[in-house]
């Protein structure tokens, strides 16, 4: 759950220090999210923003953790039951338990995973910590979700898009405002995939608790430069375009193929769809 800007720059200076985009005094989406996941990679500004959202909507913590659990269930399902061996995880966020390549390669050791983000902080962590054991492979792409052509071109250095692949857009599309046409971005991505490929989405919604979620979103957008846009069930479903939804369709994130039933109240919808042709 990281932010996407159209401005690209090299994450490090010649002396190896982080470039100017690293700012510990400004709340950062990936670090705020890391705080909700009980991680350690955050600064006081991130903690203040995270706590302010919690004050309005305490369930945001359960939602972040339910989203990680959904990631693991979805990747395991695709690798173990649908034979997918290639994953493109866009909007990687900071490393946390059960990262995509770990789950995928546990089910099938030869899985290839590409992590894509356009945030230098995230990519530095990813290259250091998200490493595969052979025969599995990991790649890292510095690209903006909205610059789909560049993202796919860089990912194709690790993945073979003539064969089925899964694209993961978890807790990332709510950072794309309507003016940037998130459905169009998704359609461009999926049009590049081979038949038999899959798209996985989770997305913030206010449907389940409109007032508290609106308050939490307001607090977040006041403090974090990259704002979020919650969407309705119909709007999230529309992001899948004409792809075939995998049962149970678009449901609250904790309800998606959860064998024990929903464990958490989470303000996210989740779904998976297949490209048939």
N, C-alpha and C positions, 0 to 999 in steps of 0.2 A: 504494500500500500504506500506507494511513493508518488512524488509529484512529477509531472511531465511538463517541461517547458520547451519552447521552440528554439531556445538559445543553446548551442552546443559549445563546449570548450574542453580542452584537455584537463583532466582532473588533477594533474600534478605540474608543479614548476620544475625547472631543470634541476633544482637542488632536492627534489623529491618531496617537498612540502605540499600540502593540499592547496589547490587553487582558491581563488577568492569566493567561490560559491559555497565553500564550507564556512558556515556562520553559526557558532554555538549559541549566539544570543537571539536567534530567530527560530521559533518552533518549526520543526521539520517533520513532515508527515511520517516518514519511515521511523524516526526516533520516537515520535508520539505513540505510534502503533507498537513499537518495541516496548515502551513503558507499559502499555495495557497487557502485553504478553508476559510481563514480569521479567523482561530482559534487562540488560545492564548498559545498553548503548544509547544513553540519552543524557541531556544536560538540564540545568534548572529551568530554562525557558520551555523545554519540551515537557517537563514534568508539570509546570504550571498550567500549560494548555491542556494536557491530558487530565489533570485533576479538575479543571474547570468544566470540561465536558462531562466527567464522571458526576460532578455535583448536579448537573441537570438531568443526566441519563446514566445512572449507575450500570445499567445493563450493557453499556459499551464494552466493558471488560469481558463479560461473557461472550459478547458478539465476536470480539477479536479472537478469542480462543476457539469458539465454535467454527470460525472461518478456517483456522489452522487445521482443525479436525476434519473439516470438509475437504480441504486440500489433500490430506492423507487418504481419505476414503475414495476420492475421485481418481487420484493417481493410481492407487492400488487396484481399483476396479478396471481402469483402462489397461494397465500392464498385465494383470493376472487374468482378467476375463475377456478382454477385447483384443489382446495381442498387440497393443500399441508399444512401440519401442523407441519413439521419438517424441520429445516434449519441448515446447517453447513456452517458457514461463515469463510473462511480460509484467513488469512492475514488481520485481522480485522482493523488494523490501530487505531488511537486515536479516541475516541468518538467525533461525530459531529452530527449536526441535522439529524433527520430521520434515526436513527440506525435500523438495521435489525429487532430486536425484537419489537421495537416500531411500525414499519410499519406492521409487520406480526400480532401482537396482536391487532392492531387496526382493522384489517380485520377479525381476528378470535382469540378471547382472549385465547384459549387453545393452541396456538402454542408454540412449544419448539424450542429454538435457542441455538446452541453451537457456541461460538466464539473461533477460534483457531489461535494461533500465537506462535512464539517461542521467542518473545522479552519481557524481564521482564518489561520494562517500559510500553509497551502496555497492558500487562496483569494486572499490578497494576491498571491502569486506568479502564480497563474493569471491573474488579471485584468490583471496587468502584462505577462506574457510570452506568454500563449496567445491570440493575436489572429489573426483570420481576415482574408483578403483577399476583398473582394466578387468574385463573388456569394456566396461562402461566408459562414457566420455562426457565431459562437461565443456560447454563453451560460454563465452560472456560477450554480450553485445551492448555497446553504448549507442543507443538510438532512442528517438522519441516515438512513442506510440502513434502519434499523428503523422510521422514520416514513415508510413508503412513500407514504401519501396526500399528505403535504406535498411530498415529493420529486417525485412525478409532477405535482402541480399546478404547482409552480414550473417544472419542465422543459417543461410544455406551453405556456409563454409563448414558447418558441423552437421547440419541436418539435410536429408535428401527429400525435398518436397515432392518428388515424383512418387514417393511412398507415403502411406498413411502416417499422420502425425497428430498430436493433440496440442492445441493452443490454450493456455491457461490465462484468463483475465480475471484474477481474483482480487476483489476490493480495489479495483483500479479505475473502472469506467465511471464511477461517480466523481472522479477528478476531472472528467471531460465534460465541459458545459454543453448544453444543447447547441450553442452557436458553433461548436466544432464538430457537430454531427457524429456522435458516438456510433450510431447504427451504421453510418457509412464507413467509418473506420473498421468496424467489425466485418462488414461485408467485403471490404477490400482484402482484409486478412484471410478470410475463409475462402475467397475466390482463388487464392493461390495454393490451396491445399488439395491433395489428391482425394479422390473418392475413398470413403472408409475412414476419413479423418474426423476428429472430434474437436468441439469447442466447449470450454468450461467457463462459466461466469458466476461470480458472486457480486452482489451489488447492494448498497445501502438503500433502505426504504423507510418511509415514515408511515406506511400502511398500518403497522401493528400497534403503534402508539404515537399518533400524529403530534400531539402537544409536546410531550417530553422529547421526542426526536427533533422537532423543530427547534426547541430550546437548545439542545445539545449541538445541533448543526450551526445554530447562530453563534454559540460560544466558540466553536471550532473555527468558523469562518472569520470571526473577529480577530482571532489570535494567530492563525496559521495562514501564510500568504496564499497558499494554494487551497481554494475552497472546495467544498463538496456539494454535490447536487443529488439529494435522494430522489428515487424514482418509484413509480407505482408498479404493481404486479404486471399490468398490461404493458407498461413501458419497458420493464426488464425483459419480459417475454419477447417483445418486438425486437430486441437487440439480437436475438438468434436468427432473425430473418426467416428464410424458408427452410432452414435445416430441420431435421427430424429429431424432436426432443426424446431423450431417453427417459423412460418412466423413473420416477413419478412426475416428471416435468419440472416446472419452476415452482419451488416450494420454499418455506423458511429454511435457512441454511442447516439448522440442527435436525431437520426432518428428512434431508436427502439421504436415502439409503442408510439410515442410522439403525443398526440392528437392535439397539437398546431403547429405541424411541427417543424423541427430543429431550436432551438433558438441560438445555439452556434456552433462555429467552434472548433471542438475537434479532437485531434490526437489519437483517440481510436476507435477500432472496438468493437462491442458488439453483443452478440447472446445468445440464449437459445436453449437447445435441450432436448429431452425426451428419456429416456430408455424404449423401448417398450417391451423388453422381456429379 
